[in-house]
């Protein structure tokens, strides 16, 4: 009988030939502890599939699902302020067998149009329609022809989280699927990656370099404004989950992209900006931000501070662990699933913090987890659930920290705790 929570050290993960199955949710039962309930579903708190799909301006969503999925959505939409943009077509047990609910979708859209005037209706189906092999693209096209409103398909397939195109990657493609490219503005760029605005110096730096229009889909208030994003010279991908959407835009519209991931290592941010500037033939005047951030880091002593980091924060927990361990912090534990994208950070972290334990929060063995008694503070909402008595930096606000300002904001919170 298992009486200890499963973990591996950073050293073990660094040398592992493949990711252990315990870190892959599809390979075992999922333990929905209080620490994981907020994020272990594509329809969870924050920007799950449903709320993310509504980032398209002047849109509403029709969720086609069994009652259980709809019940969850009504609660979350009320809490997070988008309930008036959500509509539901509930499936019966007979629908689950026959698929007859699909014939009701056009009528449901017509009923929506009787009570509001959206320019876009986002259809969202769940795992049961995945099992029925529902062709939602075809249905959306039929509905658009019949109702005259733009209809967009989207998918909340929790069972595909470890697939080729997980739900949060798929919904990003959906969000940008309406863009067309009628002309190119050489001084316009799109920031892709997040569903809410970034809090960063990046916009000022881009404008100082001559890029006068910086688009974020989250700031677009009208569908007409959204369409102008199709004129961008290129896309900047700030989060790896947007790579699929960026590739789709490159294929469909010939719109190139550059990856500019979020980092918490000041030297890497400085180097990234420099390399990006070289790539597009401009200079990004980041020196003042760089110096200011370094001064703040040197002012706040993390030497031998014992920290735990969760995955429910505005950071990659492994990259963040690398950055903090380089400043002398002791990273005791990380709570996160492990993906191929994390491997380079794990290998880098092995050089400075090889003994760090990596737990996967959704493992059933976590029912046996006992917190340490020597932790100075934790970062991440899920980590704070494991350490309710320890000072915590949740670091999960909706506006996304990025670049030097992201680092500065985190260090301000750490200074307040210390």
Secondary structure, 3 states (H helix, E strand, C coil): CCCCCCEEEHHHHHHCCCCCHHHCHHHCCECCCCCCCCCCCCCCCCCCHHHHHCCCCCEEEEEEECHHHHHHHHHHHHHHCCHHHEEEEECCHHHHHHCHHHHHHHHHHHHHHHHCCCCEEEEEEEHHHHHCCCCHHHHHHHHHHHHCCEEEEEEECHHHCCCCCCHHHHHHHHHCCCCCCCCCEEEEEEEECCCCCEECCHHHHHHHCCCCEEEEHHHCCCHHHHHHHHHEEEEEECCHHHHHHHHHHHHHHCCEEEECCCCCCHHHHHHHHHHHHHHHCCCCCCHHHHHHHHHHHHHCCCCCCEEEEECCCCCCHHHHHHHHHCCCCEEEEEECCCCHHHHHHHHHHCCCCCCCEEECCCEHHHHHCCCCCCCCEEECHHHHHHCCCCCEECCCCCCEECHHHHHHHHHHHHHHHC
